[in-house]
Amino acid sequence: MRGRKLRVLLAKAGLDGHDRGIKIVARYLMDAGMEVVFTGLRATPEQVVKAALEEDPDVVGLSFLAGDHLVLAPRVIDGLRQHGLADVMVLLGGVIPKRDIPVLERMGVTQVFLPGTPPAEIARFIESRIGQTH
Amino acid sequence: MPDLADDCRRWQDTTLARALERSPERQTPFATESGIPIKALYTPLDVQGSDYRDGLGFPGEFPYTRGVYPSMYRSQLWTMRQYAGFGSAEETNQRFVHLLEQGSTGLSIAFDLPTQLGLDSDDPRAEGAVGRVGVAVDSLADMETIFAGIPLDRVSTSMTINATAPILLAMYIAVGERQGVAQKQLTGTTQNDILKEFIARGTYIFPPEPSLRLGLDIVEYCLREVPRWNTMNIAGYHIREAGADAIQELAFTLANAIAYIEQARARGLAVDEFAPRLSYSLGCFRDLFEEVAKFRAGRRLFARIMRDRFGASDPRSCLLRTFSGSCGSTLVSQQPLNNIVRITMHALMGILGGHQAIHTACWDEGFALPSEEAAILALRTQQVLAHESGVANTIDPLAGSYYVESLTNEIETRAAAYLEKIDAMGGMLRAIDCGYIGREIRDSSIRQQQAIDAGETVVVGLNRFQTPGEGDPAPALFEADPTVEPRQKARVAALRAKRDAGEVGTSLAAVDAAIEAGRNVMPAVIRAVKAYATVGEIADIMRRRWGEYRAAVQL
């Protein structure tokens, strides 16, 4: 286990401006003792990758509610890989059709959290996975 | 009422107390969704001190608590307005024609995010978003397609558009002109409420000050040229969906309205000239009586603000004309058919609340854009309530309920306290800028989530009465058409090749000149859209002048 707090970069990639969900998740992760950085609205995939390079997160969490996840999530993942951040865990949350989940997982998304997920479950998931891999 | 007070205490201490010993209350405390404590029983004692004439009055008369129009639904039912707009202009046109054939009486257009943010479909930032959450409009050609065969003098159209509202309104005016419908005849609404974008929905482009200027350009232009247009729909709905409670929703909506009205007056417009064309929208959430009380309190508080603060003398300035929306965040993916019941409740709140137009959500819209079947069902829900239930047969039927009147008073008091606080901070622009409004909404959304986690707020199918083994919800989804984006890109490229490039350049320069000179941009924007300048090109002119706004990140 690392000697530092878990670090999570949360991002709204794309044009959608609904950030209620991601802000709630941020609060729950902070309450679980994690350090959380949020990109703010309308980050490009390149900006998300740049923020990841600067913030050195264990997890990148992306929120999608406008149906553009299959276009933008792979760009973030490819960018992370190109910059040597392939081991950063990528999580998605939001309105994601079920049939897209296996596609996203093949692209390298570790887990997709659908509407109605208790936010504390996301914190527990991160703790269990990072605990397992370190 | 000393005798009644004594009686009430006696009942509480004897009859009720004995019953509670055997059968205690099933929860403590009871409260509305916004945290107003609810007593076991309301009696005339809870509304004493309220004068009927002063606090309620009569429909169509100050303070409009009972309704903005004298005869309300006995003359004319509310407008049943369904939200549509997806994919391409052709598909949206087909959906509109279908909805009109089914008895829908107003159209409502959703635009895709690139259109809302002033980006053409071939802009790299638009990739993946073209035609997704609404229809893609790049130029007047798309708007002409959307309204093909729909005479604009016979429909009213509500456009959910804010940052780029002047451009889309200019296109609507141009479509009308080409159909032979004068702009003076056009009826409809532009949402054109940029302040709530900064606090709730995030779809802003320019900094607040020039954004407000554009919003007021529409107000000012329509005053003279499109007199039947509802220039702004000041929206609480999105504030609610961002996490505000009912009281915050009402207070922040009215605070935004106050900010617009003050700006319009600073431009030299008289309140009675423009205020009658402002309209409002508020959400329908979960708590039936609280929502109805919110609408009633809103009408009274607004009327008093308009009369006392702004000195409005035209009664129409004092009318809180409202469009109510089904709050999508109350819908649940688990056991999704339950949403039909929730949506029926939303419509009931809207009707009992006396709205002028009501939108009902589609039960499947939590997962994707609604299917056609669900869209028709949403409309049928309103028709069943309107024509079968009897709820629209008398005006303001919940008036006089001790509970509803008491809640109405309490919500008005609490919303007014917020307005005082915002005034003390220097007004809504300051309150937004310093992060106060954003924090209030965020804290409320976290409280709501915590109440769901703790089971204090019951959501059927989600945290109680779950279906064992239901797994992840996977209803039949509307499939976004993957060919829309390439088609739209090809279409805008073809348009650029065949239009008169000289007139495009000249007309865009005229937009720039109007901005620089501080003139109303509408005439220049209308000219530019007629030359088939694109949404992105016109917005780019504005971006060069004003820059793009980046909000401070607040967690």
Boltz contact constraints between the chains, C-beta under 6 A:
constraints:
  - contact:
      token1: [A, 15]
      token2: [B, 113]
      max_distance: 6.0
  - contact:
      token1: [A, 15]
      token2: [B, 117]
      max_distance: 6.0
  - contact:
      token1: [A, 15]
      token2: [B, 129]
      max_distance: 6.0
  - contact:
      token1: [A, 17]
      token2: [B, 201]
      max_distance: 6.0
  - contact:
      token1: [A, 17]
      token2: [B, 202]
      max_distance: 6.0
  - contact:
      token1: [A, 17]
      token2: [B, 203]
      max_distance: 6.0
  - contact:
      token1: [A, 20]
      token2: [B, 242]
      max_distance: 6.0
  - contact:
      token1: [A, 20]
      token2: [B, 243]
      max_distance: 6.0
  - contact:
      token1: [A, 20]
      token2: [B, 445]
      max_distance: 6.0
  - contact:
      token1: [A, 23]
      token2: [B, 442]
      max_distance: 6.0
  - contact:
      token1: [A, 24]
      token2: [B, 445]
      max_distance: 6.0
  - contact:
      token1: [A, 24]
      token2: [B, 446]
      max_distance: 6.0
  - contact:
      token1: [A, 24]
      token2: [B, 449]
      max_distance: 6.0
  - contact:
      token1: [A, 26]
      token2: [B, 555]
      max_distance: 6.0
  - contact:
      token1: [A, 27]
      token2: [B, 446]
      max_distance: 6.0
  - contact:
      token1: [A, 38]
      token2: [B, 553]
      max_distance: 6.0
  - contact:
      token1: [A, 38]
      token2: [B, 555]
      max_distance: 6.0
  - contact:
      token1: [A, 40]
      token2: [B, 553]
      max_distance: 6.0
  - contact:
      token1: [A, 41]
      token2: [B, 202]
      max_distance: 6.0
  - contact:
      token1: [A, 66]
      token2: [B, 132]
      max_distance: 6.0
  - contact:
      token1: [A, 66]
      token2: [B, 133]
      max_distance: 6.0
  - contact:
      token1: [A, 67]
      token2: [B, 132]
      max_distance: 6.0
  - contact:
      token1: [A, 67]
      token2: [B, 480]
      max_distance: 6.0
  - contact:
      token1: [A, 68]
      token2: [B, 128]
      max_distance: 6.0
  - contact:
      token1: [A, 68]
      token2: [B, 129]
      max_distance: 6.0
  - contact:
      token1: [A, 71]
      token2: [B, 127]
      max_distance: 6.0
  - contact:
      token1: [A, 71]
      token2: [B, 128]
      max_distance: 6.0
  - contact:
      token1: [A, 72]
      token2: [B, 128]
      max_distance: 6.0
  - contact:
      token1: [A, 97]
      token2: [B, 477]
      max_distance: 6.0
  - contact:
      token1: [A, 98]
      token2: [B, 472]
      max_distance: 6.0
  - contact:
      token1: [A, 98]
      token2: [B, 474]
      max_distance: 6.0
  - contact:
      token1: [A, 114]
      token2: [B, 472]
      max_distance: 6.0
  - contact:
      token1: [A, 115]
      token2: [B, 333]
      max_distance: 6.0
  - contact:
      token1: [A, 116]
      token2: [B, 333]
      max_distance: 6.0
  - contact:
      token1: [A, 116]
      token2: [B, 334]
      max_distance: 6.0
  - contact:
      token1: [A, 116]
      token2: [B, 462]
      max_distance: 6.0
  - contact:
      token1: [A, 118]
      token2: [B, 453]
      max_distance: 6.0
